[in-house]
Amino acid sequence: MKCVASRSSTSLVLTLSWILILPACTHEAPDFDKLMKGIQTGNIDAVRAELDKGFGQERLNEFDGKDVPVTPLHLAALNGQTQIAALLLDRVR
């Protein structure tokens, strides 16, 4: 007996493959503005979430591009966010 894949079964397999692959492709890119907002408001969970998205040392040393340029570490220090400052320092090692 010959097994022949029908068009609908092939379509189903492809659809299921995309369902399994798609969640892995929805990785959100790091957002510098969200990082800075989390630091400014003292939201360490938001800061950690942004850092986990892949901020490298070079990104953490960038200035924010505003009127008074500050890095994330500057902003944490200026706002007295010592836990966030320690987290940032730990991430650039």
C-alpha positions in Angstrom: 0.0 0.0 0.0 1.4 3.4 -1.0 1.3 6.3 1.3 0.6 9.5 -0.6 0.5 12.9 1.3 -2.5 14.9 0.3 -2.3 18.6 -0.2 -4.3 19.3 2.9 -2.0 17.2 5.1 1.0 18.9 3.7 -0.7 22.3 4.4 -1.5 21.2 7.9 2.1 20.2 8.6 3.4 23.5 7.3 0.9 25.4 9.4 1.8 23.5 12.5 5.5 24.1 11.8 4.9 27.9 11.6 2.9 27.7 14.9 5.9 26.1 16.6 8.5 28.4 15.1 6.7 31.7 15.3 7.0 32.2 19.1 10.7 31.9 18.9 10.8 34.7 16.3 8.9 37.2 18.3 11.9 38.3 20.4 11.5 41.9 21.2 14.4 44.1 20.5 16.0 46.1 23.3 14.5 49.6 23.7 16.8 52.3 25.0 13.9 54.7 25.8 12.2 52.0 27.9 15.4 51.3 29.7 15.9 54.9 30.5 12.3 55.3 31.7 12.7 52.3 33.9 15.8 53.8 35.4 14.2 57.2 35.9 11.2 55.7 37.6 13.2 53.2 39.7 11.5 50.2 38.2 14.2 47.6 38.5 12.0 44.9 37.0 11.5 46.9 33.8 15.3 47.7 33.7 16.1 44.0 34.1 13.6 43.1 31.4 15.2 45.5 28.9 18.7 44.4 29.8 17.7 40.8 29.3 16.7 41.6 25.7 20.4 42.0 24.9 21.9 45.4 25.7 25.6 45.1 25.3 28.3 47.1 27.0 28.5 49.5 24.0 24.8 50.3 24.2 24.9 50.9 28.0 27.7 53.4 27.4 25.6 55.4 24.9 24.3 58.8 25.6 20.5 59.3 25.5 20.6 62.0 22.8 18.6 64.5 24.9 19.6 68.1 25.8 21.8 66.9 28.7 23.4 63.7 27.5 23.5 61.0 30.1 24.2 57.3 30.0 22.0 54.8 31.9 24.5 54.6 34.7 24.6 58.5 35.0 20.8 58.5 35.2 20.7 55.8 37.9 23.3 57.7 39.9 21.6 61.1 39.5 18.3 59.6 40.7 19.8 57.7 43.6 18.9 54.4 42.1 21.7 52.4 43.8 20.3 48.9 43.1 19.8 49.8 39.4 23.3 51.3 39.2 24.7 48.1 40.7 22.7 46.0 38.2 24.1 48.1 35.3 27.6 47.8 36.6 27.2 44.1 36.9 26.0 43.7 33.3 29.0 45.5 31.8 31.6 43.2 33.3 
